[in-house]
């Protein structure tokens, strides 16, 4: 495998890992509603501080979140939006839509209803 392709697969694997955990997806959803500290994210997601920090590090490595330091506090906000777009689309819309049902049934293309 050539080096370019290998680098691409490595980057895709990092993003895949970020999307591969429900709590990380919840953290991305919370951040889509506005910047938060790790303490606020941990509290809102029902996580311990060290667990939230570990999840945020994975998200940061995949560029899904970015950080801003303000004295001793670290503030998190959404990173590259184009990588978070599949998550928003899967959720059916914009910020804060994860966990909400879309109105009406969801039909996959090319599938007919049984009956």
C-alpha positions as CSV (number, residue, x, y, z in Angstrom):
1,X,0.0,0.0,0.0
2,X,1.4,3.4,-0.9
3,X,2.1,6.0,1.8
4,X,-0.7,8.4,0.9
5,X,-3.3,5.6,1.1
6,X,-1.9,4.4,4.4
7,X,-2.0,7.9,5.9
8,X,-5.6,8.3,4.7
9,X,-6.7,5.0,6.3
10,X,-4.9,6.0,9.5
11,X,-6.9,9.3,9.6
12,X,-10.2,7.5,8.9
13,X,-9.5,5.0,11.6
14,X,-9.0,7.9,14.2
15,X,-12.3,9.5,13.1
16,X,-14.0,6.0,13.2
17,X,-12.8,5.5,16.7
18,X,-14.2,8.9,17.7
19,X,-17.7,8.0,16.3
20,X,-17.5,4.5,17.7
21,X,-18.7,5.3,21.3
22,X,-22.1,6.6,22.4
23,X,-20.7,8.8,25.1
24,X,-18.3,10.5,22.7
25,X,-21.3,11.1,20.3
26,X,-23.2,12.6,23.3
27,X,-20.2,14.9,24.0
28,X,-20.1,16.1,20.4
29,X,-23.9,16.8,20.6
30,X,-23.4,18.8,23.8
31,X,-20.7,20.8,22.2
32,X,-22.8,21.5,19.2
33,X,-25.0,23.5,21.6
34,X,-22.1,25.7,22.8
35,X,-18.6,25.8,24.3
36,X,-18.2,24.0,27.6
37,X,-15.5,23.1,30.2
38,X,-14.6,19.5,30.8
39,X,-16.3,19.8,34.2
40,X,-19.6,20.9,32.6
41,X,-19.4,18.2,30.0
42,X,-18.7,15.5,32.5
43,X,-21.6,16.6,34.7
44,X,-24.1,16.9,31.7
45,X,-23.0,13.5,30.2
46,X,-23.0,11.7,33.6
47,X,-19.3,10.9,33.4
48,X,-16.4,11.1,35.8
49,X,-13.8,13.8,35.1
50,X,-11.1,11.4,34.0
51,X,-13.5,9.5,31.7
52,X,-14.8,12.7,30.1
53,X,-11.2,13.9,29.6
54,X,-10.2,10.6,28.0
55,X,-13.2,10.8,25.6
56,X,-12.4,14.4,24.8
57,X,-8.8,13.5,23.9
58,X,-10.0,11.0,21.4
59,X,-12.3,13.6,19.9
60,X,-9.5,16.2,19.8
61,X,-7.2,13.8,18.0
62,X,-9.8,13.4,15.3
63,X,-10.3,17.2,15.1
64,X,-14.0,16.9,16.1
65,X,-13.3,19.2,19.1
66,X,-10.8,22.0,19.8
67,X,-9.6,23.5,23.0
68,X,-9.1,26.9,24.5
69,X,-7.3,27.5,27.7
70,X,-8.5,30.1,30.2
71,X,-6.2,30.0,33.2
72,X,-6.6,26.6,34.8
73,X,-9.7,25.7,32.8
74,X,-9.9,24.1,29.4
75,X,-12.9,25.0,27.3
76,X,-14.0,22.7,24.5
77,X,-15.9,23.6,21.3
78,X,-16.7,21.9,18.0
79,X,-13.7,21.3,15.7
80,X,-13.9,20.9,12.0
81,X,-17.6,21.0,11.2
82,X,-17.3,19.0,8.0
83,X,-16.3,15.9,10.0
84,X,-19.3,16.3,12.4
85,X,-21.8,16.7,9.5
86,X,-22.5,13.0,9.1
87,X,-23.4,12.9,12.8
88,X,-25.8,15.9,12.4
89,X,-27.4,14.4,9.4
90,X,-27.9,11.0,11.1
91,X,-29.5,12.8,14.0
92,X,-31.9,14.5,11.6
93,X,-30.8,18.1,11.8
94,X,-28.8,20.7,13.6
95,X,-27.4,21.2,17.1
96,X,-28.9,19.3,20.0
97,X,-30.9,16.9,17.8
98,X,-29.3,13.7,19.0
99,X,-31.6,11.4,20.9
100,X,-34.7,13.0,19.3
101,X,-36.8,11.1,16.9
102,X,-37.4,12.6,13.5
103,X,-41.0,13.1,12.6
104,X,-42.4,10.3,10.5
105,X,-40.9,7.0,9.5
106,X,-37.4,6.7,8.2
107,X,-37.2,4.8,4.9
108,X,-34.1,3.5,3.3
109,X,-33.7,4.2,-0.4
110,X,-34.6,1.2,-2.6
111,X,-36.6,-0.6,0.0
112,X,-40.3,-1.2,-0.2
113,X,-42.7,-1.5,2.7
114,X,-43.7,-5.0,3.6
115,X,-47.3,-6.0,3.1
